[in-house]
Each structure stands twice: as structure tokens, then as C-alpha cells.
Amino acid sequence: MGNILDYACTEFRDFARLPFSAVDSLVLSELAYIHMPDAVPRFDTTKTVATVPLAHALRAEDYPAMFTTGSASVNEYRLGLLRAVCESPRYRGIRVGEYAERLDEDDQQQFCAMTFDLSDCRGLDYAGGLLYVAFRGTDGTLVGWKEDFNMAVRCPVPSQRSAADYLTSVAARSAGVLGAPAASLMAGGHSKGGACAIWAAMSMAARECSAMTQAADSARELPVVPQDAGNLPIVEPRIIRVYSHDGPGFATSVTGSPAYRAIAGRIDKTVPESSVIGQLLGDGPVDSTVVVADAIGILQHMGGSWQVADGAFVTADGLSAGAQFVDRTIATWLDGVDQRQREVTIDQVYDIVAAAGYANFADLAAHWTDALPKILLAAKDTDRSTRALVAAVVKGLPSSALRVMVSPPAPPASGESHESCESPRESSRGSQGGVGSD
């Protein structure tokens, strides 16, 4: 077994021998985290979709601006993935373009998208070519983690609106002219990027549903898309697949909508065994494929930990017991609080985890024994439901620390000493073998 970097380095079969799959989608979704250099065409600057060979991004002088996670190991991993894709006979024909990146603190929006043109890759037979629209997630940062949780508070978030506009533009500019066939489309992303991909595809479906209904009304016929239809016709047939890699779900008001049900059969969702982000809210009729990962707890959210063998994800029978506990805890919490309390608690949970002083998950994992006491101290003065939610989310905590967080122990008896958390050695051992281990 290996991860997607190993896969990109060693999988040389073309797409005729090994069809495009969720593994390939995750490869492209991970590349979407790279800040593309000026050599890559920017979004919506031409009348058609503009791309260049992906190898144009391999310029050493651009690397400092392209790989900015603050983690040397993550930067090295992504550079390695970019090089492997450019070198691989499977991917060598890929082109990239339509790069869009937007950061608006006032609007609380962090958005990025790019389009991969796979038309020149061997083994793909689409008359008008094949484009994969990749939406960036929220990287490995705690701020990005909070942005995922914000989706439990409102929908659509600004990034989802931007994703819908982006996909609509790419679809319109690749529709073919003078009788030429239109390009087929796939969309996908990791984390928030997966939810953006689904929302964008839904938006296109909703526009077509609306147009079909209006046409039927004008002809004095019954609506083509009845609100109570169990199986809707395929709309926007150019979108052949939508991938969400551990992306958050949607409220039932969304998953029960005609637009969502119109694309549900084309959604491919994958989650790791200890999925947290991907279990937020729901997926309606869409089932998830559970993937084996070699990280602990919430750190499995990072796509580089997902395991691949013989060209496919290594799958598990289901979510781990810890992930099921997280799912139940968060679902119970969401059902029990109003909209305003959700917003307040999500802010509190973020502040508690951020109190450790590490800006990304990689550093948090590397300094777990130092981070744990700080997290416990920050959680101490919050209400019981908030402490329970933090305990559920931060699944890497040792079991005794979870008990401390959710149910603080009684004061020690007279003459006895008492510590609020384990010693560093006990904490380290517990984080490997306690709650959150897989």
C-alpha cells in the first residue's frame, strides 16, 4: 500500500487500461492546494478555456510562492506530487489553467479553483475533450477547519457562490462553437472544495430545472421537474461526475431539493475511517466510500494519509467507532441548539483548539503533548456542551483527557494532590493508543 504520491509515481497505465477514478480525483484535488504561478492562465480572461501544460508550473524560482503551508513536509509532499504527475505517462498530457484565487476577510471567503484539461491524456475518449474543475479546500490550517464548520451554520457560504459562478463560466466557454462538440465536465475537491463542487453542480442543475419548468409552464404543460419526484431526469448531462473527498454535507433542506436529487447519482463521496469534516450534516441519498488512512483521528482528514493499492483506494467496512461517536455527538449538538448558539459555539471550539498556538494540523500533531494542556485549559471555563463538542472533534486526545474535558473531576480530598491532565509521557502514549486510534 501507499498514498496518492506513491500512486502518481508508480501508476503508469493509461486511462483506457485503468479508468479515471476517485484516486485520480484526489490527486487533482491535492494539486489544487498549490498556488499556481503566473505562467498558468488566469480565470475568465479569454473567450475559451485557456490552459498550458502542467509542466509549465515546474519552475524553481516560483516555488517559494507556490508552496506556503508553513510546514516543510507538506510543501515537499505537494512539490513531489506535482513533479510525479508531470513525469507520469498516465498524466503527462494534463494542462492547467483558469486559475482563480480570492481572499476576502470582510466576506470571510477563501476561494480557489483551477481547471485541468485531460483531453490529451491517453485513453480518454470524449468527443469534445474532458475538463476537471478542481476547487481548493481549506488547506491544513485551523482557520480552514473552522471554515468547514461554518457550513453547519449557513449555506451557501461565499466560496460556494464563487464556485457556482466559476463552473458556469467554464461550462459556457467550453460549450463548443460552429457545431464542435462540447467538453465533458467533472468537478471535485477535498474538504470544503468537495462541498463547493457539489454546490456548483447543483446550481447548474437548478438553472436547467428552472428553464425546463418555465418552458413547460409556457406550453401549458405539467412541470418537467415535479417537486415530489423521487428520480429526476439527468440535467446538465455534460457534468459526468462530481467528487467530494471528506467534504462536509448539507442540511436536509438542500439534500431534499430537486437540484440535489438531479445530480445525486453522479456524486462520488469518499471519507477516511475517522472522518469528522465529512460527517457534518448529511448527504441525502448519496453513500460514502470509507477509505483506510494511516493517520490518527481528525488528522485523517489530510488526503496524503489515504491508502491506495493496485490503482484504487483501500476501503474499510465502515467508519471507526471514534468517528461514529463524533458523528452522533455533533448531530445531537446541531439538533439541540438554535442558529445563534451554533455560531457562538463554533467560534468557541475554534478558539479552544487555536489556544495551543499551532496554525496547522501538522504542527499540532508534532507537538501534541505540549498542545494538550493548553487546549484543556482553554476549554475549562466553557459550558459542558461545548467541552463535549471539543472532545468529539479533537479525536486524538487520550481517553483520560477526554474525561477531564467533558466531566471535570471533583476537587482532590484533603492532603491529596491532583493534576488536571496526564504527564507528557502518559499523554503521548495515550494519544497513540487511546480514543482516536485506528
Secondary structure, DSSP 8 states (H G I E B T S, - for coil): -B-HHHHHHH----TTTS---HHHHHHHHHHTTS---TTS-BTT-SSS--EEEGGGG--GGGHHHH--SS-HHHHHHHHHHHHHHHH-TTTTT-EEEEEEEEEETTTTEEEEEEEEE-TTSTT---TT-EEEEEE---TTBHHHHHHHHHTTT-SS-HHHHHHHHHHHHHHHHTS-STT----EEEEEEETHHHHHHHHHHHHHHHHHHHHHHHHHHHTT---SS-TT-SS----STTEEEEEEES---B-HHHHTSHHHHHHGGGEEEEEETT-SGGGSSB-TT--EEEE-BSS-GGGGGSGGGB-EETTEE-B-SS--HHHHHHHHHHHHHHHHS-HHHHHHHHHHHHHHHHTT--SBHHHHHHTHHHHHHHHHHHHTTS-HHHHHHHHHH-TTS-HHHHHHHHS------TT----SS--HHHHHHHHHHSTT--
